[in-house]
Amino acid sequence: MSMKMAKRWAPFGTSIFTEMTQLAHAHEAVNLAQGFPDFPGPEDVLKQVAHETLHCHNQYAPAIGESSLRQAVSALVKEKTGIEYCPNEEVTITTGATEAIYSVVNAFVNPGDRVIVFEPCYDSYAQAIANAGGVLVPVRLHSPETPVGLASRGWGVDWNEFRASVAGGFKLMILNSPHNPTGKIFTRNELEIICEAVKGHDAVLMCDEVYEYLVYQNLDELASPVAMPGMRDFVVRISSSAKTFGFTGFKVGWVTASASLMRAVRLVHQGIVFCTNPATQRGLATMMSDISWVSSYLQSLPAQYAKKQDFLEESLKQAGFAVQRAQGSYFLMASYDSHVQGAAVRDTEFAKQLIRDARVAAIPPSVFYYGSEAPRRLNWLRFAFCKTDLTLQKASERLLEWARGGGPKV
């Protein structure tokens, strides 16, 4: 039988998250690979969603989202960025941030259009670009031990490489800050360079800011590009309830953009899912509209997650890893270089071996390179710390036992 699958999907196989999770299950490993909290989000939100499930209309929601949630999102984004969006014309509720990404990319990218992406990058970007027929143009985030990384004191951009990549023109640029998988927050100076490039090429900047409330370092540098001078009409901003409220299964996200950009996004959104679950939207809207409650909750998040990062960082260091702390997100990157005496051991193989031998699962970052080959020597793994103290303690004990036993057999 001839190959019937569309060619644009041929480069993509089973998600690395699925592969590592299945391997973790097979070896009864602690799963620090997949980025979801293994503890419930706020009970107040669950109760309100349950109430709405029983009492709201439970029919199609408006395609652009329930009015109450659009108003709540507008207020939340204004509080965060200082930019006010019209709930009726400039806010759209999506079925999670993933659907938002697909809607935005397919709203602006034609076959053959160049899309600038910082690599390593979240897999949905590459898939959405392929679906639109675009060309992914990578700008590399160099790892901390490289000359660029050492100068940046973390994962860094060679801005000469950036300028060379954008010189050929582009229709869309994708920026994820705080960044998955590296935990990097782009500085104001870096954002100024990015924004000037976007304006200079009359392009669109898609800002994936789902980790906007999970920030631990560079607080004085934290900024949304939409708040940079002259950027409101160039930015499409994405966030969601998954990371903000800890309910990845709700699949409720949102897009904010100027009315002229939003009209294009809404056309694609209605063609993909049309609308999102009304009860979940309304439950979230009620809690997000409670200013006292939402302010208290969001202010508590960084300290809660920073404590978890501190614990995992110390555990990994004791187990022989070198750790690059996350400035934001709920992932940290750890180098296993000392475990392999500086040899170039593929991160996919090391990650699988860690599951088998230590019974702890992490994600190999080489799978996040789509527009270029991953560096030959990329001795890093991504660990999720959005887990209960018990889960992190169990992972710590296993890693230390593994290290005391001599670590990897390479």
C-alpha positions as semicolon CSV with decimal commas, in nm:
position;residue;x (nm);y (nm);z (nm)
1;M;0,000;0,000;0,000
2;S;0,135;0,345;-0,091
3;M;0,207;0,604;0,177
4;K;-0,118;0,788;0,241
5;M;-0,014;1,021;0,522
6;A;0,043;1,382;0,418
7;K;0,413;1,447;0,356
8;R;0,422;1,747;0,590
9;W;0,366;1,512;0,886
10;A;0,630;1,258;0,784
11;P;0,913;1,411;0,996
12;F;0,710;1,377;1,315
13;G;0,683;1,055;1,509
14;T;0,542;0,961;1,847
15;S;0,585;1,248;2,093
16;I;0,894;1,223;2,313
17;F;0,664;1,292;2,609
18;T;0,460;0,983;2,525
19;E;0,772;0,773;2,463
20;M;0,942;0,866;2,790
21;T;0,621;0,835;2,991
22;Q;0,560;0,485;2,852
23;L;0,918;0,385;2,933
24;A;0,879;0,533;3,282
25;H;0,565;0,324;3,337
26;A;0,742;0,010;3,216
27;H;1,023;0,059;3,470
28;E;0,805;0,208;3,747
29;A;1,017;0,522;3,729
30;V;0,948;0,860;3,888
31;N;0,823;1,070;3,598
32;L;1,002;1,405;3,593
33;A;0,977;1,405;3,214
34;Q;0,626;1,523;3,137
35;G;0,545;1,877;3,245
36;F;0,226;1,844;3,445
37;P;0,169;1,889;3,819
38;D;0,096;1,561;3,999
39;F;-0,102;1,754;4,258
40;P;-0,441;1,925;4,218
41;G;-0,483;2,289;4,136
42;P;-0,684;2,523;4,360
43;E;-0,990;2,356;4,508
44;D;-1,189;2,679;4,472
45;V;-1,151;2,659;4,096
46;L;-1,256;2,294;4,085
47;K;-1,567;2,367;4,291
48;Q;-1,665;2,654;4,065
49;V;-1,615;2,449;3,747
50;A;-1,820;2,166;3,902
51;H;-2,098;2,413;3,985
52;E;-2,099;2,548;3,630
53;T;-2,103;2,195;3,487
54;L;-2,431;2,134;3,667
55;H;-2,588;2,473;3,611
56;C;-2,458;2,645;3,295
57;H;-2,612;2,603;2,948
58;N;-2,366;2,323;2,848
59;Q;-2,424;2,388;2,479
60;Y;-2,190;2,547;2,227
61;A;-2,009;2,841;2,380
62;P;-1,959;3,151;2,166
63;A;-1,680;3,072;1,921
64;I;-1,465;3,353;2,060
65;G;-1,523;3,240;2,418
66;E;-1,763;3,305;2,702
67;S;-1,800;3,679;2,760
68;S;-1,722;3,650;3,132
69;L;-1,388;3,477;3,068
70;R;-1,288;3,718;2,793
71;Q;-1,345;4,006;3,034
72;A;-1,147;3,829;3,308
73;V;-0,858;3,758;3,068
74;S;-0,854;4,120;2,953
75;A;-0,825;4,238;3,314
76;L;-0,555;3,981;3,399
77;V;-0,344;4,071;3,095
78;K;-0,377;4,442;3,168
79;E;-0,259;4,383;3,524
80;K;0,038;4,183;3,396
81;T;0,147;4,387;3,093
82;G;-0,018;4,728;3,125
83;I;-0,185;4,674;2,787
84;E;-0,564;4,679;2,769
85;Y;-0,740;4,454;2,519
86;C;-1,105;4,487;2,419
87;P;-1,282;4,169;2,540
88;N;-1,511;4,168;2,237
89;E;-1,259;4,233;1,960
90;E;-0,915;4,145;2,095
91;V;-0,952;3,840;2,323
92;T;-1,025;3,483;2,206
93;I;-1,059;3,173;2,422
94;T;-0,898;2,861;2,276
95;T;-0,885;2,491;2,356
96;G;-0,556;2,520;2,537
97;A;-0,239;2,700;2,433
98;T;-0,163;2,425;2,178
99;E;-0,473;2,510;1,977
100;A;-0,385;2,877;2,012
101;I;-0,041;2,807;1,862
102;Y;-0,194;2,623;1,565
103;S;-0,449;2,900;1,512
104;V;-0,192;3,179;1,519
105;V;0,064;3,008;1,296
106;N;-0,197;2,907;1,039
107;A;-0,355;3,252;1,049
108;F;-0,040;3,424;0,923
109;V;0,189;3,171;0,752
110;N;0,156;3,085;0,384
111;P;0,337;2,796;0,214
112;G;0,701;2,892;0,181
113;D;0,692;3,172;0,440
114;R;0,988;3,184;0,677
115;V;0,921;3,151;1,051
116;I;1,194;3,240;1,302
117;V;1,208;3,002;1,600
118;F;1,453;2,983;1,889
119;E;1,584;2,626;1,927
120;P;1,554;2,404;2,122
121;C;1,181;2,467;2,094
122;Y;0,846;2,324;2,200
123;D;0,735;2,062;1,947
124;S;0,398;2,220;1,866
125;Y;0,572;2,513;1,696
126;A;0,738;2,289;1,439
127;Q;0,420;2,089;1,383
128;A;0,209;2,402;1,332
129;I;0,462;2,550;1,090
130;A;0,472;2,226;0,891
131;N;0,092;2,219;0,882
132;A;0,090;2,570;0,736
133;G;0,360;2,484;0,483
134;G;0,600;2,735;0,635
135;V;0,978;2,711;0,661
136;L;1,119;2,690;1,012
137;V;1,429;2,909;1,039
138;P;1,614;2,826;1,360
139;V;1,807;3,059;1,588
140;R;2,008;2,851;1,832
141;L;2,009;2,894;2,207
142;H;2,364;2,787;2,287
143;S;2,409;2,576;2,600
144;P;2,573;2,720;2,914
145;E;2,915;2,557;2,868
146;T;2,967;2,703;2,518
147;P;3,138;3,042;2,462
148;V;2,802;3,208;2,390
149;G;2,644;3,040;2,692
150;L;2,930;3,139;2,921
151;A;2,899;3,502;2,808
152;S;2,522;3,487;2,866
153;R;2,558;3,301;3,197
154;G;2,308;3,045;3,073
155;W;2,140;2,950;2,748
156;G;2,227;3,232;2,511
157;V;2,176;3,369;2,162
158;D;2,457;3,465;1,926
159;W;2,299;3,786;1,799
160;N;2,510;3,784;1,484
161;E;2,350;3,448;1,404
162;F;2,010;3,602;1,481
163;R;2,068;3,894;1,245
164;A;2,183;3,658;0,971
165;S;1,868;3,448;1,013
166;V;1,626;3,741;0,998
167;A;1,808;3,912;0,710
168;G;1,630;3,687;0,460
169;G;1,293;3,817;0,580
170;F;1,024;3,637;0,774
171;K;0,647;3,639;0,817
172;L;0,630;3,525;1,179
173;M;0,864;3,498;1,475
174;I;0,789;3,273;1,773
175;L;0,916;3,374;2,115
176;N;0,867;3,162;2,426
177;S;0,968;3,341;2,746
178;P;1,001;3,197;3,007
179;H;1,135;2,935;2,771
180;N;1,064;2,564;2,749
181;P;1,284;2,360;2,775
182;T;1,571;2,582;2,898
183;G;1,396;2,798;3,160
184;K;1,553;3,111;3,005
185;I;1,391;3,454;3,039
186;F;1,479;3,689;2,753
187;T;1,617;4,018;2,886
188;R;1,484;4,362;2,795
189;N;1,790;4,424;2,581
190;E;1,730;4,098;2,396
191;L;1,363;4,183;2,352
192;E;1,454;4,521;2,204
193;I;1,664;4,349;1,937
194;I;1,382;4,103;1,865
195;C;1,115;4,373;1,848
196;E;1,320;4,590;1,614
197;A;1,360;4,296;1,378
198;V;0,987;4,225;1,382
199;K;0,894;4,587;1,313
200;G;1,165;4,622;1,051
201;H;1,025;4,327;0,854
202;D;0,660;4,415;0,921
203;A;0,616;4,064;1,064
204;V;0,408;3,916;1,345
205;L;0,557;3,817;1,680
206;M;0,381;3,525;1,848
207;C;0,461;3,537;2,220
208;D;0,401;3,212;2,406
209;E;0,389;3,331;2,768
210;V;0,220;3,037;2,937
211;Y;0,483;3,038;3,216
212;E;0,438;3,410;3,285
213;Y;0,361;3,360;3,656
214;L;0,635;3,103;3,719
215;V;0,935;3,335;3,747
216;Y;1,222;3,309;3,997
217;Q;1,514;3,515;3,860
218;N;1,567;3,826;3,645
219;L;1,252;3,987;3,786
220;D;1,381;4,330;3,686
221;E;1,428;4,203;3,329
222;L;1,085;4,044;3,299
223;A;0,875;4,206;3,029
224;S;0,618;4,108;2,771
225;P;0,712;4,223;2,420
226;V;0,361;4,363;2,376
227;A;0,454;4,630;2,632
228;M;0,766;4,735;2,439
229;P;0,736;5,064;2,246
230;G;0,536;5,037;1,925
231;M;0,471;4,663;1,955
232;R;0,098;4,636;2,030
233;D;0,001;4,597;1,665
234;F;0,273;4,336;1,597
235;V;0,225;4,095;1,889
236;V;-0,010;3,802;1,932
237;R;0,013;3,689;2,294
238;I;-0,076;3,339;2,422
239;S;-0,131;3,212;2,776
240;S;-0,350;2,951;2,944
241;S;-0,510;2,810;3,256
242;A;-0,289;2,500;3,238
243;K;0,028;2,658;3,375
244;T;-0,138;2,952;3,549
245;F;-0,379;2,743;3,758
246;G;-0,222;2,398;3,738
247;F;-0,500;2,225;3,544
248;T;-0,342;2,091;3,225
249;G;-0,653;1,884;3,154
250;F;-0,886;2,183;3,138
251;K;-0,744;2,278;2,796
252;V;-0,852;2,640;2,821
253;G;-0,614;2,896;2,675
254;W;-0,641;3,249;2,544
255;V;-0,504;3,476;2,275
256;T;-0,483;3,853;2,296
257;A;-0,397;4,071;1,997
258;S;-0,500;4,389;1,818
259;A;-0,834;4,361;1,640
260;S;-0,673;4,351;1,293
261;L;-0,457;4,052;1,391
262;M;-0,728;3,883;1,595
263;R;-0,969;3,865;1,301
264;A;-0,729;3,629;1,124
265;V;-0,673;3,418;1,436
266;R;-1,047;3,380;1,491
267;L;-1,104;3,256;1,136
268;V;-0,864;2,968;1,192
269;H;-0,984;2,901;1,548
270;Q;-1,343;2,854;1,437
271;G;-1,227;2,612;1,169
272;I;-1,028;2,397;1,413
273;V;-1,249;2,357;1,721
274;F;-1,510;2,635;1,688
275;C;-1,544;2,669;2,066
276;T;-1,424;2,549;2,406
277;N;-1,607;2,386;2,699
278;P;-1,842;2,649;2,847
279;A;-1,855;2,519;3,205
280;T;-1,477;2,526;3,244
281;Q;-1,464;2,874;3,095
282;R;-1,729;3,006;3,329
283;G;-1,579;2,846;3,636
284;L;-1,241;2,997;3,558
285;A;-1,400;3,334;3,486
286;T;-1,566;3,347;3,828
287;M;-1,239;3,283;4,011
288;M;-1,026;3,506;3,785
289;S;-1,274;3,789;3,843
290;D;-1,228;3,762;4,218
291;I;-0,942;4,012;4,240
292;S;-0,850;3,934;4,599
293;W;-0,844;3,560;4,539
294;V;-0,653;3,563;4,209
295;S;-0,394;3,814;4,335
296;S;-0,323;3,608;4,645
297;Y;-0,302;3,286;4,445
298;L;-0,071;3,421;4,173
299;Q;0,161;3,585;4,425
300;S;0,204;3,251;4,602
301;L;0,312;3,057;4,292
302;P;0,677;3,163;4,254
303;A;0,770;3,079;4,613
304;Q;0,588;2,744;4,595
305;Y;0,770;2,636;4,279
306;A;1,106;2,792;4,371
307;K;1,116;2,569;4,680
308;K;1,063;2,265;4,459
309;Q;1,334;2,377;4,220
310;D;1,576;2,430;4,511
311;F;1,519;2,077;4,635
312;L;1,558;1,912;4,294
313;E;1,864;2,122;4,210
314;E;2,041;2,014;4,529
315;S;1,946;1,651;4,472
316;L;2,080;1,654;4,116
317;K;2,403;1,818;4,227
318;Q;2,452;1,554;4,494
319;A;2,398;1,293;4,223
320;G;2,678;1,439;4,013
321;F;2,488;1,664;3,771
322;A;2,567;2,027;3,696
323;V;2,247;2,232;3,711
324;Q;2,139;2,540;3,518
325;R;1,863;2,689;3,732
326;A;1,542;2,790;3,560
327;Q;1,480;3,165;3,558
328;G;1,120;3,078;3,478
329;S;0,891;2,782;3,387
330;Y;0,884;2,460;3,592
331;F;1,175;2,289;3,420
332;L;1,544;2,292;3,501
333;M;1,827;2,172;3,281
334;A;2,096;1,944;3,421
335;S;2,423;1,842;3,257
336;Y;2,540;1,481;3,290
337;D;2,882;1,572;3,148
338;S;3,072;1,458;3,457
339;H;2,899;1,120;3,441
340;V;3,038;1,054;3,094
341;Q;3,379;1,218;3,146
342;G;3,306;1,478;2,880
343;A;3,227;1,226;2,607
344;A;2,949;1,303;2,358
345;V;2,690;1,052;2,478
346;R;2,354;1,107;2,308
347;D;2,103;1,255;2,545
348;T;1,829;1,019;2,425
349;E;2,040;0,718;2,519
350;F;2,142;0,865;2,854
351;A;1,778;0,950;2,936
352;K;1,664;0,596;2,860
353;Q;1,949;0,452;3,063
354;L;1,859;0,679;3,354
355;I;1,505;0,540;3,346
356;R;1,630;0,181;3,342
357;D;1,906;0,220;3,602
358;A;1,792;0,500;3,834
359;R;1,418;0,469;3,763
360;V;1,387;0,846;3,712
361;A;1,257;0,991;3,385
362;A;1,369;1,315;3,219
363;I;1,345;1,459;2,867
364;P;1,643;1,469;2,627
365;P;1,652;1,821;2,472
366;S;1,787;1,706;2,134
367;V;1,428;1,620;2,038
368;F;1,346;1,994;2,047
369;Y;1,555;2,072;1,737
370;Y;1,351;2,078;1,416
371;G;1,509;2,333;1,184
372;S;1,864;2,212;1,237
373;E;2,060;1,918;1,368
374;A;2,098;1,912;1,745
375;P;2,453;1,982;1,864
376;R;2,666;1,670;1,847
377;R;2,760;1,717;2,208
378;L;2,448;1,804;2,407
379;N;2,496;1,640;2,745
380;W;2,184;1,784;2,906
381;L;1,846;1,662;3,031
382;R;1,528;1,851;3,120
383;F;1,370;1,772;3,456
384;A;1,022;1,888;3,562
385;F;0,989;2,005;3,923
386;C;0,612;2,065;3,916
387;K;0,567;1,764;4,143
388;T;0,467;1,692;4,503
389;D;0,736;1,694;4,769
390;L;0,687;1,318;4,800
391;T;0,752;1,265;4,428
392;L;1,062;1,483;4,434
393;Q;1,187;1,309;4,749
394;K;1,146;0,969;4,583
395;A;1,331;1,090;4,274
396;S;1,609;1,230;4,493
397;E;1,655;0,903;4,680
398;R;1,674;0,705;4,357
399;L;1,921;0,944;4,195
400;L;2,150;0,939;4,498
401;E;2,136;0,559;4,519
402;W;2,216;0,538;4,147
403;A;2,509;0,778;4,185
404;R;2,648;0,591;4,485
405;G;2,633;0,274;4,277
406;G;2,865;0,424;4,021
407;G;2,614;0,601;3,799
408;P;2,586;0,513;3,429
409;K;2,763;0,222;3,270
410;V;2,904;0,383;2,955
